[in-house]
Amino acid sequence: MFYGRFGHSIDDKGRLILPSKVRIDLGLGVYATRGIDHCLYLYPRAEWERLSDKMRQLPLTNKDARQFRRFFYGEASELEVDKQGRILIPAYLREYAGLKTEVVLIGAEDHLEVWNAEAYKQENTALEQDPEALAQKLSVLGIL
């Protein structure tokens, strides 16, 4: 399970050092893809395969399902964790998420999210501004 927030930086070559706390759970094979909120999602192999099993169940006759598959898999990349605990994030994924130098890794239960630090700050501030609206949304989802 992934949780917590980690501030890190990406070097000039596009490498990101993964916090030691999450390296064990991620393992050596990491799958990266575009996240829905202009961040990146990082999945360990087992979780990627579980998600892929679910995606296989989506009907190809459904346009939304086809579009989501393209969005999710079309820009995905399998990344290796090097001996220093770094992953090389491809340029097209860094561009999509607006990753420059300062980034934030966020635990999201079954995966990690990689955010541009300023974009995450704005997203998080927006949630904090209206706790009642957030509580209502969580209630609709059956969480609260």
N, C-alpha and C positions, 0 to 999 in steps of 0.2 A: 504494500500500500504506500502510495506517495502522498506526502503532505509537507507543508511548510513552504517558506519563501527563501530563496537563495539569490543574493546579488552576485553577479559575475561579469566578466568582460570577454569579448571575443577578440582574438588577435588579428593582425593584418591578413593572415592566411585563411581566416574564417573558422578557426579552431576554438572550441569552447571546452573549458575544464569542467567536468561533471563533479559535483560535490561527492566526497567519499561516501556520505550517508546514502546516496541513491545509486551509486555504482553497482553495489551488490544486487539490488533488486532489478536493475536494468540488465545486468549481465554483459556479455561481450558483443552481442548483436542488438543494435538499437534501430528501430524504424522511425523515421521522421516523415511527417507529412504536414500539409497546410491545416491549420486550425480554423475554425469557423469565424473567430473574432480577430483575424489577422495576426495570429500568433502561430507558433509551431507546436505540434503535438509530438512527443517522444514516447514510444511504446517499447516495452521489452518484448522479446520474440513470442513468448507464450500468450501474452495479451493480444498481440497483433494477430496471431493465428486464431484466437477466440473470436476476435472482431471480424476476421475474414470469414469464419464459418457463418456468422450472422449475415454478413453481406451477401454470401452465396445464396441465401434464402430470399433475397429481394428479387422480384420478378423483372426480367429484362423488358417486359412489355410496358412497365411503368416508367414514364419519362423522368419523373423526379428521382427514382432509384438509379436510372442510368446516369443522370447528371451528377448525383452525389458520388457514385462510384468513380466517375471521371475526376471530380474535384478531389476526392480523397486519395485515390490510387495513382492518378495520372502524374502527380508531382511528388509522389513518395520516393524515399530513398532509404536503402539499408546502410547504416553507418557502423563503422567499427570503432571500438574504444581502444585507443592506443595505450602503451605502457605508462604514460603519464596521466591517464584517465581523461583524455581529450577525445572529442569527436570533431570531425571536419564537416561543418554544415555547408552544403552546396550553395553557391552564389544565388541561384534562383529562389531557394527557400529563404535565405537571408533577406533578399530583396522583397519577397512577398510580405514578410513579417516586419520589415523596416529595421532589421537588426544591424546596428552600426558597431558601437563599442560596448556600451553598458547595456546589459540584459538582466532580466529577472527570470529565474526558474521557479515555477509554482507547482506544487504537488496537487494533482487532481484525481486522487484515489487510484485509478488504474493506469494513469499516464502522467507525464510531466508536460507542462506548457512552458514554452520559451517566448518571452515577451520583450519587445523594446522597452527599456526601463521607463521612459516617459509615458509611453502608451499605457503601460500597466498602471502607473500612478494615476492617470486620468480615469481609466476604467474603474479602479478601486475607489477613487474619490467619488465618482458618480454613484456608486453603490452606497457609500457611507452617507451621502447627502440626504437620502430619503429612506431611513430604516423601515418605516411603515410600508412603503411600496415593496421593499425587499421581503418583508415578512408576509405580505399578501401573496406575492409570487411563490414563495416557498409553501404557503398554505395550499395554493391551487395545485402544486405538484405533490401534495400529500406529505411534505417533509415536516411541517410544523402544525 
